[in-house]
Amino acid sequence: MPGSVTGTADFAALSARLKEAGATGLRRELYKAIDRSARDLADEIGSVQHLYPYLPDPYAKVLAADLKVRVYKRSGRDPHLTIRAEGREHKRKLAQLDERGILVHPVFAQGPRKGWKWRPQFSHVRQGFFTDPVEQCAPAVRKEILAAMRETKRKLEARG
């Protein structure tokens, strides 16, 4: 389809055209649409209901309360969208949990080497609390972003 917007290079070109045209309102609108498309996925990853099938019963609530899922976007030559999960209070080892299904949690140790130590918890943990929803929702998020880009391009061309 001629003039269609299909990916990274098109996003960079569209962003440059918006900047050249001084269309800050359209650019802001596009970025808000991109945020909305990824925010639903980020909210799902951090929800207790999503974590229950992956973690032992009490820990799903604990992790959901401590989990912060952020959306980062970058424009320019290499535009991309990143969704990142991290522990707010404790620097949780989320990669181990997601990739290998190993749940570690902080425990305060007493004695000469007192302080917070990370200990594995051997109970039922399913891998993929982060990667499963990302892989499942990525096509829909991509589709929403491309639709927003097409709409922005249409509005820009209508302006003249």
WODABEL-V375127 format. One record per residue. RES is the residue in one letter. PHI is phi in whole degrees, -180 to 180 (* if undefined). Layout:
# WODABEL-V375127
[[RES & PHI] [RES & PHI]]
This chain:
# WODABEL-V375127
[[M & *] [P & -63] [G & 75] [S & -80] [V & -105] [T & -126] [G & -179] [T & -58] [A & -63] [D & -66] [F & -65] [A & -61] [A & -65] [L & -64] [S & -61] [A & -64] [R & -63] [L & -64] [K & -66] [E & -61] [A & -76] [G & 69] [A & -88] [T & -65] [G & -65] [L & -67] [R & -63] [R & -61] [E & -61] [L & -62] [Y & -66] [K & -65] [A & -64] [I & -64] [D & -59] [R & -60] [S & -65] [A & -92] [R & -62] [D & -60] [L & -65] [A & -62] [D & -64] [E & -64] [I & -59] [G & -88] [S & -85] [V & -62] [Q & -60] [H & -70] [L & -79] [Y & -53] [P & -67] [Y & -98] [L & -126] [P & -62] [D & -45] [P & -73] [Y & -76] [A & -61] [K & -67] [V & -64] [L & -67] [A & -60] [A & -69] [D & -95] [L & -82] [K & -122] [V & -112] [R & -116] [V & -114] [Y & -117] [K & -128] [R & -134] [S & -110] [G & 102] [R & -68] [D & -123] [P & -71] [H & -160] [L & -120] [T & -125] [I & -114] [R & -129] [A & -109] [E & -150] [G & -79] [R & -76] [E & -85] [H & -107] [K & -81] [R & -68] [K & -91] [L & -72] [A & -64] [Q & -62] [L & -65] [D & -72] [E & -83] [R & -117] [G & 73] [I & -103] [L & -97] [V & -119] [H & -142] [P & -77] [V & -132] [F & -83] [A & -94] [Q & -99] [G & 95] [P & -64] [R & -112] [K & -73] [G & 136] [W & -78] [K & -124] [W & -96] [R & -125] [P & -74] [Q & -114] [F & -93] [S & -152] [H & -66] [V & -132] [R & -101] [Q & -68] [G & 92] [F & -60] [F & -100] [T & -70] [D & -59] [P & -67] [V & -64] [E & -65] [Q & -71] [C & -94] [A & -55] [P & -61] [A & -69] [V & -64] [R & -59] [K & -63] [E & -64] [I & -65] [L & -64] [A & -64] [A & -64] [M & -65] [R & -62] [E & -65] [T & -64] [K & -63] [R & -62] [K & -64] [L & -66] [E & -69] [A & -69] [R & -72] [G & 110]]
